[in-house]
């Protein structure tokens, strides 16, 4: 049985605990959160009691997940370092906190993995970005990837791309939801009720994503195939082109990447 301890149990931490509990019978999850109210909420959600503190979680875990907000980490960093056991893996899901920052409070040979999940992992359809220091072995990487493979596309990337990856897979869903809102509004203006318009919009986008995933044509080719001369799609796409839709989305990704970089530098 592999033991995974969570230091903090906010929304994402609790979602990972719950997802692992449902999908991985060979993984034992432990957790501690500084808030008594939050501990009770997660105990009720997951059906097992919290540990008594950070040191208790660290003592029982093969790997420990730092799942607190970045601004909280400095207050617990030394406690984590003091409880670290040689050979265990430290995993961080803190946005913007670099591996070198985490390493400052740990032994030189500490194994550190940085993960960036997104909320779609709660429904088994997420993206999980992963980067590691050179102390983590190939087998250990595969072990961690395997833990979350049923919940997300797990993609290992260099740490220098973590800000960009965060902008796409972390912030990207919000951009997508804005598109759904716009399509729904258009449907309402055309005569549909809100629920019907949203249902059609969501299923349309879901189907478009599956089609793109299952072909090798790429988004531009699929779009071109839908655009018959003088047709409805051409009329709609022309409006998006005039408003600079693709460029705006690209700029949104760049802005999110820059903000992620600022956060990683403490700004």
DAZIPE-V641550 format. One record per backbone hydrogen bond with DSSP energy under -1.0 kcal/mol. CO is the residue of the C=O (numbers start at 0). NH is the residue of the N-H. E is the energy in kcal/mol with one decimal. If there is no record, write none. Layout:
[[CO | NH | E] [CO | NH | E]]
This chain:
[[1 | 27 | -3.1] [2 | 61 | -2.1] [2 | 62 | -1.6] [3 | 29 | -2.1] [4 | 64 | -4.0] [5 | 7 | -1.0] [5 | 31 | -1.9] [6 | 66 | -2.2] [9 | 13 | -2.9] [10 | 14 | -1.9] [11 | 15 | -2.4] [12 | 16 | -2.3] [13 | 17 | -2.7] [14 | 18 | -2.5] [15 | 19 | -2.6] [16 | 20 | -2.4] [17 | 21 | -1.8] [18 | 22 | -1.8] [19 | 23 | -2.9] [23 | 26 | -1.3] [25 | 1 | -2.4] [27 | 3 | -2.8] [29 | 5 | -2.5] [30 | 50 | -3.2] [31 | 7 | -2.6] [34 | 38 | -2.5] [35 | 39 | -2.1] [36 | 40 | -2.0] [37 | 41 | -2.5] [38 | 42 | -2.5] [39 | 43 | -2.2] [40 | 44 | -2.0] [41 | 45 | -2.9] [42 | 46 | -2.2] [52 | 56 | -1.9] [53 | 57 | -2.6] [54 | 58 | -2.0] [61 | 88 | -1.7] [62 | 4 | -2.7] [63 | 90 | -3.3] [64 | 6 | -3.3] [65 | 92 | -2.2] [68 | 71 | -2.0] [68 | 72 | -1.2] [71 | 74 | -1.5] [72 | 75 | -2.0] [72 | 76 | -1.4] [75 | 79 | -2.2] [76 | 80 | -2.4] [77 | 81 | -2.4] [78 | 82 | -1.4] [84 | 87 | -2.2] [88 | 63 | -2.6] [89 | 112 | -2.9] [90 | 65 | -3.8] [91 | 114 | -3.4] [93 | 96 | -1.1] [97 | 101 | -1.7] [98 | 102 | -2.5] [101 | 104 | -1.1] [102 | 105 | -1.8] [106 | 109 | -1.8] [110 | 89 | -2.9] [111 | 132 | -2.2] [112 | 91 | -2.6] [113 | 130 | -2.2] [115 | 128 | -2.2] [117 | 120 | -2.0] [118 | 121 | -2.0] [119 | 122 | -1.4] [119 | 124 | -2.4] [120 | 123 | -1.5] [125 | 152 | -2.5] [127 | 154 | -2.5] [128 | 115 | -2.3] [129 | 156 | -2.7] [130 | 113 | -3.4] [132 | 135 | -1.5] [136 | 140 | -2.2] [137 | 141 | -2.2] [138 | 142 | -2.0] [139 | 143 | -2.1] [140 | 144 | -2.8] [141 | 145 | -2.6] [142 | 146 | -1.3] [143 | 147 | -1.0] [147 | 150 | -1.9] [147 | 151 | -1.3] [150 | 125 | -2.4] [152 | 127 | -3.0] [154 | 129 | -2.2] [157 | 160 | -1.9] [158 | 161 | -1.8] [160 | 164 | -2.8] [161 | 165 | -2.5] [162 | 166 | -1.8] [163 | 167 | -1.7] [164 | 168 | -2.7] [165 | 169 | -1.3] [165 | 170 | -1.9] [170 | 173 | -1.4] [170 | 174 | -1.0] [171 | 175 | -2.3] [172 | 176 | -2.6] [173 | 177 | -1.6] [174 | 178 | -1.5] [175 | 179 | -2.1] [176 | 180 | -2.5] [177 | 181 | -2.2] [178 | 182 | -2.5] [179 | 183 | -2.7] [180 | 184 | -2.4] [181 | 185 | -2.2] [182 | 186 | -2.2] [183 | 187 | -2.3] [184 | 188 | -2.4] [185 | 189 | -1.4] [186 | 191 | -2.4] [187 | 190 | -1.3] [192 | 196 | -2.6] [193 | 197 | -2.5] [194 | 198 | -2.4] [195 | 199 | -2.5] [196 | 200 | -2.1] [197 | 201 | -2.9] [198 | 202 | -2.3] [199 | 203 | -2.2] [200 | 204 | -2.3] [201 | 205 | -2.5] [202 | 206 | -2.7] [203 | 207 | -2.2] [204 | 208 | -2.1] [205 | 209 | -2.2] [206 | 210 | -2.6] [207 | 211 | -2.2] [208 | 212 | -2.3] [209 | 213 | -1.9] [217 | 221 | -2.0] [218 | 222 | -2.3] [219 | 223 | -2.4] [220 | 224 | -2.0] [223 | 226 | -1.1] [225 | 227 | -1.3] [227 | 230 | -2.3] [230 | 234 | -1.6] [231 | 235 | -2.1] [232 | 236 | -3.1] [233 | 237 | -2.2] [234 | 238 | -1.1] [235 | 239 | -1.7] [236 | 240 | -2.6] [237 | 241 | -2.2] [238 | 242 | -1.7] [239 | 244 | -2.7] [243 | 247 | -2.7] [244 | 248 | -2.3] [245 | 249 | -2.3] [246 | 250 | -2.5] [247 | 251 | -2.2] [248 | 252 | -2.1] [249 | 253 | -2.1] [250 | 254 | -2.6] [251 | 255 | -2.3] [252 | 256 | -2.3] [253 | 257 | -2.4] [254 | 258 | -2.1] [255 | 259 | -2.1] [256 | 260 | -2.2] [257 | 261 | -2.2] [258 | 262 | -2.4] [259 | 263 | -2.0] [260 | 264 | -1.1] [261 | 266 | -3.1] [262 | 265 | -1.4]]
